[in-house]
Amino acid sequence: MPAYSERLATLRTRLAQEGLDGFVVPLTDEHMSEYVGGYAQRLAWLTGFQGSAGTAVVLAGEAAMFTDGRYTLQVREQVDGADWTYAQVPQESIAGWLAGHAPQGGRIGYDPWLHTREWVERTAAALAPRGGTLVPVAANPIDALWADRPEPSDAPLAVQPDTLAGRSAADKRAEIADWLRAQGADALVLSALDSVAWAFNVRGTDVTHTPVALSYALVAEDGTAELFVAPDKVGDDVHRHLGNAVRVRDKAEFASALRTLAGKRVAVDPERAVAAIFDALDAGGATLLPMRDPVVLAKAIKNPAEIAGHHAAQARDAAALVRFLKWFEETAPAGTLTELDVVARLHDFRAETGVLKDESFETISATGAHGASPHYKVTDESNAPILPGQLFLIDSGGQYADGTTDITRVMPVTEPTAEMRDRFTRVLKGHIAVATAIFPDGTTGAQIDAFARRPLWEAGLDFAHGTGHGIGAYLSVHEGPQRIAQPTYPGAGPLEPLRAGMLLSNEPGYYKAGEYGIRIENLMLVVEHTPAGGDATMLAFQTTSFVPIERRLIEPALLTPAERAWLDAYHAETLRRATPLLDADTRAWLEEKCAPIG
């Protein structure tokens, strides 16, 4: 990896020229996004890491690469251990590492447009005992070194119709205005890209796989708003859609606009707004009200139109997946396919729907040992042949105007081993335990998480990622605030109660390093449920993904009668939903896949 070693050396030279003893490079953008545009892929440029979450810390004599358990294997394959120390969160933190490794009196640089204020305060406090300081840079030093850095997208915005959004943008802004008045606030900063997209009923293509546009917004307590976005991205149709109550301003004016809010009480989300936003508001004399962006929860609770759209998107996506799985089962045993071949073919099946906008994330096409990296990303360099005897894991999703999908299936290439069947069935048992959970109002995803792990724990096994994430309505494939995860899991955030209308994934797994990976993922809707004879209305999950679960990987003896009944009912429903969308040959294949487990 000589190119990356040279980039690291060049960055160190640049830092020394700027009087800095170190620099922190996170994988995010100025909106604290999980998935970012090409222009913001600074971490990948510096290190070669292709995952979706990580941070690098560079000092003069050493460097550390921080990732969580999803990337334990991947980071070692992609980032040179001769240049970098591997650190895993949450066991190690950046602040803690700097406290032990930064030089006495060291000046550690950071880009204030890429970190939260809380991170700055915590890290500065960790450096203080060593006499060290955090130094905000006016310009990111990597940008000066990255000669072929892509430009931010100039793609136009598109209107998300009210028929799909379920509510008008004016109605959403009025609700935000009501919230502002209740908080005694004059204005709200919207900095998360999906919050802006949802609140204004617009979509974009500025971030690969996530239909958002690079933008900020200020919403006032009277319901008027300013939308900060590159002017060329706003066509006449979007101007008409936004109406006279929304003023469109150049995105480059956002920071200066914040500095004009003297005397205003401004609500700003400390988790989703970067430190530079807080700094600009402070400089302008605004009174800061740190509180969660109200769009976050409103967006997470899907309205009837969004739920109907989700079901429609799931149905067509499932039919595409069924056709793909049939093709894979018939083709893979010959040993002629590669991971990239499969990515291309699955895209074709989805594109044949005629309404695919994009994948919802980069397809995880992982055979054999690659499957043991939960977020493996196939590249030209890593592309592996799919061979008999392996397990093949495919995690993928589609973006459609009416919904976002995400699903994972595992297929054996020829016959699986007894161990593979045992592990797969334990994962399935955990999946069913979550899918059938009934729980009271106020329950959090952290309380549900153990349901998925118990069958694995009983065999001394586990998995190092969350069990479920929220999902958007033609928006982000990973959406908060709800999650199903252990409280200590990176990104788990506050313990958010689950509410009717929330969409989540259900995706327990098992990963054997060097050999295979297993994950079974469906999406679920939280619904109200009143048990027969019960006194109170409870909550439950309604599965919304219907694609067969591979029966050759199931060990029926490990399933309870209730679990067998769930599986048979699931497959019967899969057959009922998919049959009208399939040709006769594919229907016959699906009937076999959906036969009772016996």
C-alpha positions in Angstrom: 0.0 0.0 0.0 2.8 2.5 -0.9 0.4 5.2 -2.1 -1.3 5.4 1.3 2.0 5.4 3.1 3.1 8.4 0.9 -0.1 10.2 1.7 0.4 9.7 5.4 3.9 11.1 5.1 2.8 14.0 3.1 0.1 14.9 5.6 2.6 14.8 8.4 4.8 17.2 6.5 1.8 19.5 6.0 0.8 19.4 9.7 4.3 20.3 10.7 4.3 23.3 8.3 1.0 24.4 10.0 2.5 24.1 13.5 0.3 21.0 14.3 1.5 17.9 16.2 -1.5 15.8 15.0 -4.8 15.8 13.2 -8.1 13.8 13.5 -9.8 12.6 10.3 -13.3 11.3 10.8 -15.5 9.7 8.2 -18.3 12.2 7.9 -19.3 15.5 6.3 -20.4 18.9 7.4 -23.8 17.5 8.2 -22.6 14.6 10.4 -23.8 12.2 7.8 -23.2 8.5 8.0 -22.9 8.1 4.2 -21.0 10.9 2.5 -20.4 12.2 -1.0 -17.2 11.5 -2.8 -15.8 15.0 -1.9 -15.9 14.1 1.8 -14.2 10.7 1.6 -11.1 12.0 3.3 -10.6 8.9 5.4 -10.6 6.6 2.4 -8.2 8.8 0.6 -5.7 8.8 3.5 -5.9 5.2 4.7 -7.6 3.1 2.0 -10.4 2.1 4.4 -13.7 1.5 2.6 -16.0 1.0 5.5 -18.9 3.4 6.5 -17.7 4.3 10.0 -14.2 5.1 11.3 -11.7 7.8 12.3 -8.0 8.2 11.9 -5.7 10.0 14.3 -2.3 11.1 12.9 0.6 12.1 15.1 4.2 12.8 14.0 5.5 9.4 15.1 2.4 7.2 15.1 -1.1 6.9 13.8 -4.2 5.0 14.9 -7.3 3.8 13.0 -10.5 3.6 15.0 -13.3 1.3 13.9 -16.1 -0.7 15.7 -16.7 -4.5 15.7 -18.3 -4.5 12.3 -14.9 -3.8 10.7 -12.4 -5.8 12.8 -11.4 -7.9 9.8 -12.0 -5.4 7.0 -9.8 -2.7 8.5 -6.8 -5.1 8.7 -7.3 -6.0 5.1 -7.5 -2.4 3.8 -5.3 -0.4 6.2 -1.6 -1.1 6.4 -0.6 -2.3 9.9 2.9 -1.0 9.3 1.6 2.6 9.3 -1.4 2.3 11.6 -2.3 0.9 15.0 -5.8 -0.7 15.0 -8.1 0.6 17.8 -11.6 -0.7 18.4 -14.5 1.4 19.8 -16.1 1.5 22.3 -13.3 -0.3 24.1 -10.9 2.6 23.1 -11.9 6.2 22.5 -10.1 8.8 20.4 -10.0 11.2 23.4 -8.5 8.4 25.6 -5.9 7.4 23.0 -4.8 11.0 22.5 -4.6 11.4 26.3 -2.0 8.7 26.3 -0.2 9.3 23.1 -0.2 13.0 22.2 3.0 14.8 23.0 3.3 17.1 26.0 1.9 20.5 25.0 0.9 19.1 21.7 -1.3 21.0 19.3 -3.9 18.6 17.7 -5.8 19.9 14.7 -9.4 19.2 13.9 -11.8 20.4 11.3 -14.7 22.1 13.1 -17.1 21.3 10.2 -16.6 17.6 10.8 -17.0 17.2 14.6 -19.7 17.9 17.2 -19.1 20.4 19.9 -19.4 17.6 22.5 -16.6 15.8 20.8 -14.4 18.9 20.9 -15.1 19.5 24.6 -14.4 15.9 25.6 -11.2 15.6 23.6 -9.9 19.0 24.7 -10.5 17.9 28.3 -8.5 14.7 27.7 -5.6 16.6 26.3 -5.5 19.2 29.0 -3.6 17.2 31.6 -0.7 16.9 29.1 -0.8 20.6 28.4 -2.2 19.8 24.9 -4.8 21.8 23.0 -7.2 21.2 20.2 -6.8 23.6 17.3 -9.6 24.3 14.8 -8.3 24.6 11.3 -9.6 27.1 8.9 -9.1 24.7 6.0 -8.8 20.9 6.1 -5.2 20.0 5.3 -6.2 16.9 3.4 -8.2 19.0 0.9 -5.0 20.8 0.0 -3.2 17.5 -0.6 -6.0 15.6 -2.4 -5.2 16.6 -6.0 -8.1 14.8 -7.7 -10.7 15.4 -5.0 -14.2 15.3 -6.5 -16.4 18.4 -6.5 -19.6 18.3 -4.5 -22.5 17.2 -6.6 -24.4 19.8 -8.7 -27.4 17.6 -9.4 -30.8 19.3 -9.1 -33.3 18.9 -6.3 -36.5 17.0 -7.0 -39.9 17.4 -5.4 -41.2 14.5 -3.2 -45.0 14.6 -4.0 -47.4 15.0 -1.1 -49.1 11.8 -2.2 -45.9 9.9 -1.2 -44.8 12.2 1.6 -48.3 12.0 3.2 -48.1 15.6 4.4 -47.3 18.9 2.7 -44.1 20.7 3.4 -46.1 23.7 4.7 -47.8 21.5 7.2 -44.5 20.1 8.4 -43.1 23.6 8.8 -46.2 24.7 10.7 -45.6 21.8 13.1 -42.0 22.8 13.6 -43.2 26.4 14.2 -45.6 25.1 16.9 -42.7 23.2 18.5 -40.5 26.3 18.4 -43.1 28.4 20.2 -43.5 25.7 22.8 -39.8 25.8 23.4 -39.7 29.6 23.6 -37.3 29.6 20.6 -37.2 31.9 17.6 -35.5 29.6 15.1 -34.4 26.1 14.4 -31.2 25.0 12.6 -31.7 22.0 10.4 -28.3 20.6 9.5 -29.0 16.8 9.0 -29.5 16.2 5.3 -32.4 13.9 5.7 -34.1 16.3 8.1 -34.0 19.0 5.5 -35.2 16.6 2.8 -38.2 15.5 4.9 -39.2 18.9 6.2 -39.3 20.5 2.7 -40.4 17.4 0.8 -37.4 17.5 -1.5 -34.9 14.8 -2.5 -31.6 14.9 -4.2 -28.7 12.8 -5.5 -25.8 14.5 -3.8 -24.9 11.4 -1.6 -24.6 8.1 -3.3 -27.5 5.8 -2.4 -29.1 8.4 -0.1 -31.6 10.7 -1.9 -30.6 14.0 -0.2 -29.2 17.3 -1.3 -26.3 19.2 0.3 -28.2 21.9 2.2 -29.0 23.5 5.5 -32.2 25.3 6.7 -33.3 27.8 9.2 -37.0 27.5 10.2 -38.5 30.5 12.1 -41.3 30.4 14.7 -43.8 31.8 12.2 -43.2 28.9 9.8 -41.2 30.8 7.3 -37.8 29.3 6.4 -34.5 29.8 4.6 -33.1 27.0 2.6 -29.4 27.1 2.0 -28.4 25.2 -1.1 -26.4 25.8 -4.3 -28.8 28.1 -6.3 -28.3 26.1 -9.6 -29.8 23.0 -7.9 -33.2 24.7 -7.5 -35.3 24.6 -10.7 -38.6 26.3 -11.3 -40.6 23.3 -10.2 -38.8 23.3 -6.8 -39.3 27.0 -6.4 -43.0 26.6 -7.0 -43.2 23.7 -4.6 -41.4 25.7 -1.9 -43.6 28.7 -2.2 -43.2 32.3 -1.0 -42.7 31.2 2.6 -39.3 29.7 1.8 -36.4 31.9 0.8 -33.6 30.0 -1.2 -30.1 31.2 -0.4 -26.7 30.1 -1.4 -25.3 27.3 0.8 -22.1 29.4 1.0 -24.0 32.1 3.0 -25.0 29.7 5.8 -22.3 30.4 8.3 -22.6 34.2 7.8 -26.4 34.0 8.2 -25.9 32.3 11.6 -23.7 35.2 12.7 -26.7 37.6 12.1 -28.9 36.0 14.7 -27.9 38.2 17.6 -30.4 38.1 20.4 -32.4 35.2 18.9 -33.0 32.0 20.8 -31.9 29.3 18.4 -32.6 25.6 18.7 -29.7 23.5 17.4 -29.1 19.7 17.7 -25.8 18.9 19.5 -25.7 15.5 17.9 -26.3 16.5 14.3 -24.9 20.0 14.1 -21.1 20.4 13.8 -19.0 22.5 16.1 -18.6 25.2 13.5 -22.4 25.9 13.6 -22.3 26.4 17.3 -19.2 28.6 16.9 -20.9 30.8 14.3 -24.0 31.2 16.5 -21.9 32.1 19.5 -20.0 34.6 17.5 -23.2 36.2 16.3 -24.6 36.6 19.8 -27.4 34.1 19.5 -28.7 32.3 22.6 -28.2 28.6 22.0 -30.9 26.0 22.9 -29.2 22.6 22.5 -32.0 20.1 21.9 -32.8 17.3 19.5 -34.0 18.3 16.0 -37.8 17.8 16.2 -37.8 16.4 12.7 -35.9 13.3 13.9 -38.8 11.7 15.7 -41.5 13.1 13.4 -39.6 11.5 10.4 -39.2 8.2 12.2 -42.9 7.7 12.9 -44.3 6.9 9.4 -47.7 8.2 8.4 -50.2 6.1 6.5 -49.0 7.2 3.0 -45.4 6.4 3.9 -46.4 3.0 5.3 -48.4 2.2 2.2 -45.4 3.2 0.0 -43.1 1.1 2.1 -45.3 -2.0 1.5 -45.5 -1.3 -2.2 -41.7 -0.9 -2.4 -41.1 -4.1 -0.4 -43.4 -6.1 -2.7 -41.6 -5.2 -5.9 -38.2 -5.5 -4.3 -39.0 -8.9 -2.9 -40.0 -10.2 -6.3 -36.7 -9.0 -7.7 -34.9 -10.8 -4.9 -36.8 -14.0 -5.5 -35.8 -13.9 -9.2 -32.2 -13.2 -8.1 -32.0 -16.1 -5.6 -33.4 -18.5 -8.1 -30.7 -17.4 -10.6 -28.0 -17.6 -8.0 -28.9 -21.1 -6.9 -28.9 -22.3 -10.5 -25.7 -20.5 -11.5 -23.3 -20.4 -8.5 -22.5 -24.2 -8.2 -20.6 -24.0 -11.5 -18.0 -21.8 -9.7 -17.9 -19.2 -12.5 -19.4 -16.3 -10.6 -17.5 -13.6 -8.7 -18.8 -11.3 -6.0 -18.9 -8.4 -8.4 -20.8 -10.5 -11.0 -23.5 -11.0 -8.4 -23.7 -7.3 -7.5 -24.3 -6.4 -11.2 -26.9 -9.1 -11.7 -28.8 -8.2 -8.6 -28.8 -4.6 -9.7 -30.3 -5.7 -13.1 -33.1 -7.6 -11.4 -34.0 -4.5 -9.4 -33.7 -2.2 -12.4 -36.1 -4.4 -14.3 -38.8 -3.1 -12.0 -38.6 0.1 -14.1 -38.8 2.4 -11.0 -35.5 1.8 -9.2 -33.9 5.1 -8.2 -30.7 3.7 -6.7 -29.4 1.0 -4.4 -30.0 2.1 -0.7 -26.3 1.3 0.1 -23.4 -0.5 -1.6 -24.4 -4.1 -1.9 -22.5 -6.4 0.5 -21.7 -9.4 -1.8 -19.5 -11.6 0.4 -18.5 -15.2 -0.2 -16.7 -17.5 2.2 -14.3 -15.7 4.6 -15.5 -12.3 3.3 -18.8 -12.9 4.8 -17.2 -12.8 8.3 -16.7 -9.0 7.8 -20.3 -7.7 8.5 -19.8 -4.6 6.3 -17.5 -6.1 3.7 -17.2 -4.0 0.5 -16.2 -5.8 -2.6 -13.7 -4.0 -4.8 -11.8 -4.9 -7.9 -8.9 -5.9 -5.7 -10.9 -8.0 -3.2 -13.3 -9.5 -5.8 -13.4 -13.3 -5.0 -14.8 -16.3 -6.9 -17.9 -17.9 -5.4 -17.0 -21.6 -4.9 -18.7 -24.8 -4.0 -18.7 -25.4 -0.3 -18.9 -21.8 0.7 -21.7 -19.7 2.2 -22.6 -16.6 0.2 -24.1 -13.6 2.1 -25.9 -10.8 0.1 -27.0 -7.7 2.0 -28.7 -5.2 -0.3 -31.5 -2.7 -0.7 -33.3 -0.4 -3.2 -34.3 3.2 -3.2 -37.7 3.7 -4.8 -39.8 6.9 -4.8 -42.3 5.2 -2.4 -39.9 3.5 -0.1 -36.4 2.3 1.0 -35.6 -1.4 1.4 -32.8 -3.4 3.1 -32.6 -7.2 3.3 -30.0 -9.9 3.9 -30.0 -13.5 2.8 -27.4 -16.3 2.9 -27.2 -19.1 0.3 -25.1 -22.2 0.5 -23.1 -23.0 -2.7 -23.8 -26.7 -2.8 -24.3 -28.4 0.6 -23.6 -26.7 3.9 -21.8 -28.3 6.8 -23.6 -29.3 10.0 -21.9 -26.4 11.8 -23.2 -23.9 9.3 -26.7 -25.3 9.7 -26.5 -25.1 13.5 -25.2 -21.5 13.4 -27.8 -20.4 10.8 -30.6 -21.9 12.8 -29.5 -20.2 16.0 -29.5 -16.9 14.1 -32.9 -17.7 12.8 -34.2 -18.4 16.3 -33.0 -15.0 17.4 -34.6 -13.4 14.4 -37.9 -15.1 15.1 -37.7 -14.1 18.8 -37.4 -10.4 17.8 -40.1 -10.7 15.1 -42.6 -12.1 17.6 -41.8 -9.9 20.5 -44.8 -8.2 22.2 -43.9 -5.3 24.6 -45.3 -2.4 26.5 -45.2 1.3 25.5 -41.9 2.8 26.6 -39.8 -0.3 25.7 -36.5 0.5 24.0 -34.5 -1.3 21.4 -31.8 -2.1 24.0 -34.4 -4.2 25.9 -35.3 -6.1 22.7 -31.7 -6.7 21.7 -31.1 -9.7 24.0 -34.0 -11.6 22.4 -31.9 -11.9 19.2 -28.7 -13.0 21.0 -30.1 -15.6 23.5 -29.9 -18.7 21.1 -26.3 -17.7 20.3 -25.4 -17.0 23.9 -26.6 -20.4 24.9 -23.9 -21.9 22.6 -21.2 -19.4 23.7 -21.6 -17.3 20.6 -22.4 -13.7 19.8 -22.2 -11.0 17.1 -20.5 -7.6 17.2 -23.1 -5.3 15.7 -26.5 -4.0 16.5 -29.6 -6.1 15.9 -31.6 -3.4 14.1 -31.6 0.1 12.8 -34.4 2.5 11.8 -35.1 3.0 8.1 -36.4 6.0 6.1 -39.2 6.6 3.7 -37.2 7.1 0.4 -34.5 8.5 2.6 -31.6 7.1 4.7 -31.3 3.4 5.0 -30.0 3.9 8.5 -32.3 6.3 10.3 -32.7 7.2 14.0 -33.5 7.7 16.7 -34.7 4.1 17.2 -32.3 1.2 17.2 -32.2 -2.4 18.5 -28.8 -2.6 20.0 -26.9 -3.0 23.3 -26.6 0.3 25.1 -22.8 0.2 24.7 -22.9 -0.4 21.0 -21.2 2.5 19.0 -23.9 4.8 17.7 -26.6 3.3 19.8 -27.3 6.8 21.2 -30.0 7.4 23.8 -32.4 4.7 24.7 -35.3 5.7 22.5 -38.7 4.2 23.2 -40.2 2.3 20.3 -43.4 3.8 18.9 -46.1 2.6 16.5 -45.2 3.7 13.0 -41.4 3.2 13.3 -39.6 1.0 10.8 -36.7 -1.1 11.9 -34.5 -3.9 10.6 -34.2 -7.3 12.4 -30.8 -8.6 11.5 -29.0 -10.9 14.0 -25.9 -12.7 12.7 -22.9 -14.9 13.3 -19.4 -14.6 11.9 -16.6 -17.1 11.9 -13.4 -15.4 11.0 -11.7 -16.8 8.0 -14.6 -19.0 7.0 -18.1 -17.6 6.7 -20.7 -15.1 7.8 -24.4 -15.4 8.5 -27.1 -12.7 8.8 -30.8 -12.9 8.4 -32.4 -9.5 7.9 -36.0 -8.4 7.4 -37.6 -5.0 8.0 -40.4 -4.6 10.5 -43.1 -2.0 11.3 -43.9 -1.3 15.0 -47.7 -1.6 15.4 -50.2 -1.6 18.2 -51.3 -5.0 19.5 -53.9 -6.0 22.0 -53.3 -9.6 23.2 -56.4 -11.7 23.6 -57.8 -11.2 27.1 -55.3 -8.5 27.9 -56.0 -5.3 29.7 -53.7 -3.0 27.8 -52.7 -2.2 24.2 -49.1 -3.3 23.7 -46.7 -2.9 20.8 -45.5 -5.6 18.4 -43.5 -6.0 15.2 -45.1 -6.6 11.8 -42.6 -8.0 9.4 -42.7 -6.2 6.0 -40.0 -8.1 4.0 -41.1 -11.4 2.4 -38.3 -13.3 0.7 -37.7 -17.0 1.4 -35.2 -18.0 4.1 -33.0 -20.8 2.8 -34.4 -24.1 4.1 -31.2 -26.0 3.3 -29.5 -24.1 6.1 -32.1 -24.8 8.7 -31.8 -27.6 11.2 -35.4 -28.3 12.1 -34.6 -30.2 15.3 -33.4 -27.0 16.8 -36.7 -25.2 16.2 -39.5 -25.2 18.7 -43.1 -25.9 17.5 -43.8 -22.1 17.7 -40.8 -21.3 15.7 -41.7 -23.8 13.0 -45.2 -22.3 12.9 -43.8 -18.8 12.5 -41.5 -20.0 9.7 -44.2 -21.8 7.8 -46.6 -18.8 8.1 -43.8 -16.5 6.9 -43.2 -18.6 3.9 -46.9 -19.0 3.1 -47.2 -15.2 3.2 -44.1 -14.8 1.0 -45.7 -17.1 -1.5 -49.0 -15.3 -1.4 -47.4 -11.8 -1.9 -44.9 -12.8 -4.6 -46.9 -15.1 -6.8 -48.7 -12.4 -8.7 -45.4 -10.7 -9.6 -43.6 -13.8 -10.9 -43.5 -15.9 -14.0 -44.6 -19.6 -13.9 -41.1 -21.0 -13.7 -40.1 -18.7 -10.8 -43.4 -19.4 -9.0 -42.7 -23.1 -9.1 -39.2 -22.6 -7.6 -40.6 -20.3 -4.9 -43.3 -22.9 -4.0 -40.5 -25.4 -3.3 -38.6 -22.8 -1.2 -41.7 -22.0 0.8 -42.8 -25.5 1.6 -43.5 -26.3 5.3 -40.3 -27.0 7.2 -41.5 -30.4 8.3 
